[in-house]
Amino acid sequence: MSKKKAEKWGSIREFARQNKGLVAVYVVLRLLVLLVMVAQIFNKDYFNVFLCLLTLVLFTIPSLVEHRLHIDVPDTLEVIILLFVFSAEILGEIRAYYLQFPYWDTMLHTISGFLMAAIGFSLIDILNRSEKVALNLAPVFVGLFAFCFSMTVGVLWEFFEFGMDRYFGMDMQKDTVISQVTSVELNPEGKNVPVTVPVESLVVNGEEWDLGGYLDIGIIDTMKDLFVNFIGAVVFSIIGVCYIKGRGKGSFVRRFIPTMKKREDIPSGRKEQ
């Protein structure tokens, strides 16, 4: 074995020794994804095979960020990201947890809002503290950026869901049964005054649907997702502002905020890149 390979394996073993919990989670989740992928291959469900491959790719993003961009991703944040991806793709989509557990999607969107705020907060905080960038935002504005970043990502995701539903018939924006309709279009006098009409029966193409109402075509699901994303973003933004004002005093927040690696921690072959 060459000296370079020996040093590489040595660094890997050292990393595994120092981060036993993270490595254990990473290995277990990858094995579970591989097992699910093998099962989907036997079932000839190639779309789910694609989801498994996508999950494995997404698992590599935190480590790529650390090694390529020299950003230290806290173990707690990395574990949450891995579990989030696994819960969304494998449990949510393939195992159909979105249908089996009504609040599964709500939980993930809340966590997503929290995580995206953490990432947005880290991006601006790193620039704010960099000597190479002429940027010096007050803590409140850093928190505001984190909030806006999280909400923007949430909105873009809802655009993606709408596009997949509209053009590929995926039904990512789950429908909700509504038992009554409130609209000015139902006002018998044509006035701009909303009228509420209960939906007692529904007939589609001559066939009566016993749903207890009509389908809202994903509007409530979209607004609910944005609302819980809002909650997650607000919570982390407030915590982040308090963290900056106390700079480093809280150990809890540091578990979720990536930071630039110190120059001495970057491998010598990459410092000049």
N, C-alpha and C positions, 0 to 999 in steps of 0.2 A: 504494500500500500504506500502511495506517495505521501510525502510530508504534508502536502496541501489537503489531501483527502483525510489524512489522520487528524489534522487540525479541525477540519469540518465536522467529522464524526465526534471529535472531542467536544466541540462547542454544542453540538446537538445533545449529547449526553448530559452536559452541564446544564443546558436549558431545561431538559426533562427532569433533572434532579431538583432544580430550583422551582419548577412550576408543575409539580406532580398533579395537582388538581386539574389544571387547565389541560394538560396532556391526556389525562384519563377521560375527561369529558370529550375531547376532540377525537380520541381513538374510538370510544364507545359509540359516539354519534355516527362516525364514518362507517363503522361496522354495521350499524343498524340500517343506514342508508343503502349499503351494498347488499344486505340481505333482502331489503324491500325491492331493490332493483332486480335482483335475480328472480324473485317471485313474480314481478311484473313482466319479465322476459318470458317466463314460462306461461303466463296468462296472455301473452301477445298483446299487452296493453302498452304500446310503444310511446304513447303520450306521457304516461306515468314514468316510463324509463327515462324520457327526456327530463322530466321534473327531478328525478333522482340525480341525473348528471348535472343539472343546473344547481341542485343543492350542494353537490360536492365542489362545484366551482365557487359558489358563494362562500363556502367554508374557508376557502383559501384567501379571501380578501383581507381579513385582519392581519394575517402574517405578511402578505404582500405589502400592505401599507407600512408595516414596521420595517421591513427589509429594504424596500425600494424608496420610500419617502423619509426614512429615518425618524418615524414617529412612534413613540412608545404608547401602545394601546394597553391600558390596565387590564389585568387578568379578569376582574369582575365584569368589565364591559365586554371583553371578548367572549366570555362564557355566555353572557346574556344574548349577544348577537348570534352565537352558534345555536343556542336553544330557540331563539326567535325564528331563525331560518328553518330549523327542523320542525318546529311547531306549525309554521305557516305552510310549508311545502309538503312535508311527509304526513304529519298528523292532520293538518287542515284539509289539504287537497286529496291526497291519496287515501287516507283513512277516513275521510269525510267527517272530521270533527266539526266542521262548520255547520253541518246539518244535525249531527248528534247532540251537540252542545250549543244552545242558542247564543251564549255569551262568549263563545270562543273567538269569533271575529272581533267583537268589541274589546276583549282583553288585548288582542294583538295590536289593534289600532291604537289603544292607549299606550302600550309599551313602545310602539313605533314613534308616537309623538314625543315621548320622553327621550328615546334614543336619538332621534333626529335633532332634537334641541341640544342634546349633549354634543353631537358632532358639529352642529353649527356653532355652538359656544366655543368649542375647541379651536375651530378654524379661525375665528376672529380673535380669540385670546392669544393664539400663537402669533398671529400677525401683530397684535397689539403689543406684545412683549419683544418682538424682533427688532434688533437694531438696524436691520436692512430696510425696514418698511417705515415710512413716515406716517404712522397711524397711532393715535393715542385716544381711544374712545373711553368715555366714562363707563363705570360698571353697569349703569342702567341701560346704556345704548348697546353694550355687549349682550345683555340679557334680551333686549328688544330684537337684536339681530338673530339670536338663537331661536326666539319665538317665531319670527318671520320665516326663518330658514325651515323650521319644522313644519309650519303651516303650508309653505310653498310645496315642499315635498309631498305632504298629504294631499293637496289639491291636484298635483301632477299625477299622483297615483290614482285618484278618482277619475281623472281624464283617461288614464290608461284602462281602467276597468270599464268605463263607458265605451271606449273604442273597441275593446275586445267583445263586449256584449253587442254593440251595434253592427260590427262588421264580421264577427266570427261566431256569434251566437253562443258565447261562453257562459252567460248568466253569472258574471262575477258580482254584479250589483243585485244582491238577493231581494226578491219582492216581499212585500208585506200585505197581508189581507186587511183591507179597510172596511169597516162596517157602516160608514156613512160618508157622504160627500158634502162638502161646503163650498159653494161657488156662486158668483154673481150670475153665471151663465144659466143657473137654474131658477133665477128670479122670474116668476110668471109675468111681472109687470115691466120687465126690462130695465129695472133700476140698478144702479151701482151699489146694491146692498146684497151681501152674501146670504144665501139660503141653504140651510142644512137639510139634506134628504137622506133618510136611512136606506141602506141597500138591503132589501129583504130577499131578493132573488137575482140571479145573474144567468142570462141566456147568451151563449156564444155559438154562432153558426147553427142555431136551432136546437142546441143541446143545453140543458140546464146544468150549471155548475154549482154544486153544493159546497161553496167555500166559506159561507158566512159573510161574504162581502166581495169586493173587487180587489184586483192586484194593483198596487201603486207603481209598479214598474221600476222599483229600485230607488225612488226618491228618498224615502225615509231611511233606507240603509245608507245612502250616501251622506245625508245630513248627520246621521248618528255617528258615522265613522269620522267625519270632520269635527264633530263636537268632542268626541273622546280624544281625538288627536290634539285638539285645543287644550283639553285638560292636562294631558301629558306634557305638552309644550310649556304651558304656564307653570306647572309644578317645577320642572327642571330650570326654567329661566329664573324663577325666584330664588331657587337654591343656588344657581350659578352666580347671581348677583351678590348674594350673601357670601359666597366663597371668595369672590374677588375682593370684597371689602375686608375680609379677614385673611386674605391671601395665605392659603396653605394651612390654616388652623384646623379645618375640618377634614378628618380622614375619610368620612363617608363620601363626600363629593369627589375626592381624588380618585376614587374607584371607577368613576365614569368619565373622566376627562383625559383624553389623549394629550400628550405633551411631546415637544421636540426632544429627541435624544441628545444627551450631552456629547460634545465632540469626541471626548475620550472613549465614549461607549460605541462609537461608530467604527466598524472594521477599517483598518488603515488603508486598504485598497479602494475604499469608497469615499474617503473624506474629501478628495479633490473633485469628485463628480458634481 
